[in-house]
């Protein structure tokens, strides 16, 4: 099984939007707000990934035990 990591059009759009916002930042306060938002997004994604991996492992374990 091979995993494919492909960025969707929606994710590419969001990334470009954020990069442009960062480039156009004129204040430290605004840059801190963006950094905080990106940190929250990264954390939420990591939590979701860990939950999905745990669920997959739990399902695999159930299959082995049956």
HUSULBEL-V42627 format. One record per run of one state. SS is the DSSP state (H for helix, E for strand, L for the rest). FROM is the first residue (numbers start at 1). TO is the last residue. If there is no record, write none. Layout:
SS | FROM | TO
SS | FROM | TO
//
This chain:
L | 1 | 8
H | 9 | 23
L | 24 | 27
H | 28 | 65
L | 66 | 66
//
